[in-house]
Amino acid sequence: MNPQATLTFGRVLRLGLLCLGALMFLAPYVFMLSTAGKGQSEIFTSSLSLIPQHSFFLQNFMKAFTRVNMLGLLFNGVVVCCLILFFQVLIAVPCAYALAKLNFRAARLMMALVMLGLLVPIHATALPLYVAFNNLAVLNSYTALVAPFSISVFGIFLFLQFFRAMPDDLIHAARLDGMSEMGIVARVIVPNAWPAITAFAIFSVVAHWNDLYWPLIVVSNQTYATPPLGLLYFRAAEAGDDYGALMAATLIITLPLVLAFLFAQKRFVEGITMTGLKG
């Protein structure tokens, strides 16, 4: 068999598999977009059609914006995700730098604790955290939504792998210039770590934007509801079985994540690739 023909066939096969995988992942989103443009009678018909016979996009999106405070939900989601990401990076970057580039006796023990922390789910600590926040009277606040996630052991682990691949000569040169360790972190490590920070930001924002479990525990006031919790309120109290409006609200809530990933896709792939390097 001609090697060139084999190579071409292999490329076509890989492209076909990638297209099939992309279609499988996009199918729910396409169905959601189709449902958001249909009326009730068309949604529950026996025939399946992705293209609405009569467009109800405007009506359904108007219901999504008027039946709940959609802009308030999006604002809360942005504030909570940005605050969590800020504190996670602020804490994780210096911790990962210390574990990767500083020699001290407790380094191995701290690394073991980081790995152990990856095994502890939020469900295991939800009850004591709820009791503590209730005693401090900070339920129904941004503090209750942000504080439990301000330290990310996954972030420390991710940055640790990235920093191990950075050349030690760069850090030694900064020390010879008289920089302190915090100065090295701020002026040398962070500017070179943006691919890893972007990759971690995508993981963090997606996880906390979609989080329903913790907000459902600490928030009972719709003023502080995050997008998934607001969507739950929308379905339970307002939408009922109005699936067209429900899909429209879901599209509005998921669209920021899609746009964020498309905007940061190149940095995300670069960061994930570089964190897999061995120093």
N, C-alpha and C positions, 0 to 999 in steps of 0.2 A: 504494500500500500504506500502511496506517495506520502512522505512525511509532511509535506505542505498541506495535503488534503486532511491528514489526521489532525494537524494543528488547527486548521480551520474548523473542522468538525467539533473539536474540543472547545473552541471559543464559542461556537454556536450553542453547544450544549450548556456551557456555563451561563451564557446570556439567557437562554431559555429558563434555566433553573432560577436565576435571579429575578427574571420577570414574573415567574410563577410565585416566588416568595413575596415579591412586592405586591402582586395582585391579592394574595391571601391577607396581607396586613392592611391593605387599603380598602378591602371589601367592606368591613364594618363602617368605615368612615364614609364611603360612597353611599351605603345604604342609609346612614344617618342623614346625609345631605339630601338624599332623595325624599326621605320621610318628612324632613323639615319643610319641604315645598308642597306637601299634599294636605288635603282636607280629610276630615274624619271618615267620610264615606269612601274615599278612594284608598285610605290606608287599610281598611278592613275588607276590601274586595278579595275575591278568590284568585284573581289574576295578579301576577307579579310584574310590575313595570317600574323601572328605575326613573323614567322620565314622567313627571306629573302631567296628567291631562289638563288640569287647570292649576295655575300657579297660586299657591297660598303662602309664598315666602314672606311677603310683606305682612300679612295678617299674623302669621305665627311668630315672626320676629318682634312684632309690636307687642304681642302677648308676653313674650319672654322678657321684654324690657319694662313692661308696665305692671305685671302681676307681682314681681319682686323687684327689689332695688338692685338690679343687675350691675349697674356701675359701682354701687357700694360693695358688692361681692367681689368684683374684679379689683377694686382698690384694696380691699382687705387682703386678697390673695397676693397682690404685688408687695404690699407692706410686709406681710408675714414672711414671704419667701426672701425678700431682700434683706430683712433684718437677720433671719436665720443664716443666710449665705454670708453676710458680713461677719458675724461673730464666728462662724465656722472657719472661714479663711483666716481671720485674725488670730485664732487660737491654733489651728491645725498647722499653718505654715511654720511658725517658730518651733513647735513641738517636733514636726517632721525633720526640720533642719538640725535640731539638737540630736535626734536619734541617728541621723544619717551622717553627720559630719563632725560631731563632737565626741571625744572619747571620755567616758566617765563610767564608774563602776556599775551604776544602776541601769545602764542602757539596755542590756539584755532583759532584765526584769521588766522594764517599762515596755519594751517591745512585746513581751509575752502578755502583759496586761492589755495592750492595744489589740492584740489578736483575740484575747479572751473577750474584750468588749464587743468585738464583731459578732459574738455568739449570743449576746443578750438582746432580745427584742424589746420594743417599747411596751408590749403587752405585759411583760414581767414586772415593769416598774410603774405601770399606770396607776395602780391603787395607792401606793405610798406618795406618788407625786400629786395625785388629786387631793389626798388628805392634807398634804403640806400646803398646797396652793389655797385650799379652802380655809385652813387656819390663818394664812397670811392675807386672806380676803382679796385675792388677785384673780379669782375666776371671772370669766367674761371680760377678758382684757388681752391686749397684745402680749403682755408678759407671760401669761399662762400658755399662749400659743407658741411663743418663741423660745422661752427659757429651757425646756427639756432637750432641745435640739441644738443648742448653741455650741456644744462640743460634739464633733463628729469623728469617731474612731475610724470610720471608713475614709474620711478625708485625710487623716493623719497617715493612714496606710498608703493611700494613693500618692500623696506628696512625698512620702518616704521613698517609694520606688522611683519617683522622678528625680529626687535630689541625689540619690545614690549614683545616677548616671552622669551627674554634673562633674566636671573636672575639679580636682582638689586644688590645682594650681591657681585657678581663678579666685578661690577663697584665700589661699595663702598670699596672693598679690594684694588683695584687699586688706588683709591684716598688716602687711608691710607698709601700706599707705596710712596706717593708724586708725582704721575703722574698728568700731566696737562690733560685738557679735550682732546686736540689734541693727546696727548700721549696715552690716553685711546682708542681713535678711531683707532690709527695706530697699537697699540700693543695688544689690547684686542678685540675690536669690529671686525676689519677686519679679523684677523685670524679665528674668529669663524663665520664669515659671508660668507665664500666661497661658501656654497650651494646656498645662495640667490644671490650672485654675479654671479655664473655660470648660474643660471636660468635667471637672467636679461640679461646676456651677450647673451644667445641664442635669447631672444626676440629682443634685440637691433640689433644684427648682421643680423638676418633674415629680420627685417623691413628695415634696411638701405641698405643692399645688394640688396634687391629687389625693392628699391625705384626708380621709374622712374619720378614721378611728379616734384620733386625739381631739380634734375640734368637737366631735359629737359628745365627748366626755366633759370638756371644760367650758363649752359655750352653750348657753341657753338663751342668750340675747341675740336677736338677729342682727343687731348693729355690728357685732364682731364676727358674723358668720363668714367663713371662707367659701370659695366657689363650690366645692362638692357638697358642703353642708347646706348652702343656699339652694342648690339644685334639689336636694332632698326636701327642703321646705317647699320649694316650688311644686314638686310632684305631689306631696302629701296634702298641702293646704290649698293650692290654687289650681294646678293643672288637672288633677284627677286622672281621667283616661284620655286627655288631650295630648296624644303622642306627637302630633305635629309640632305643637308649641314646646313640648318637652325636648324633642330633638333639636329644635332651634336654639333653646337655651343651652343644650349640651354643646352645640357647635360654637356658640359664643364663648363658652368656658374653655373649650379645648383649643380654640384658634390661637391664643397667645403662646401656648406651648409649641404648636406646629411652627409658627413664625420664628420663635426663639431658636428652635433646633435648626431650621433652614438657614438662619442668619449665622449661627455659630458652627455649622456642620464641619467646615474645614478645620477649624481649631479643635473641635471635639475629636475628630479622627486623629489628628496630629498628637493631641495630648494622650489619648489612649495608647497610641503606638509607642510613644516615647516613655510612658510609664512602664512598659514591658521590657525596657532595656536593662541590662545588668551592668553595674558599675565595676 
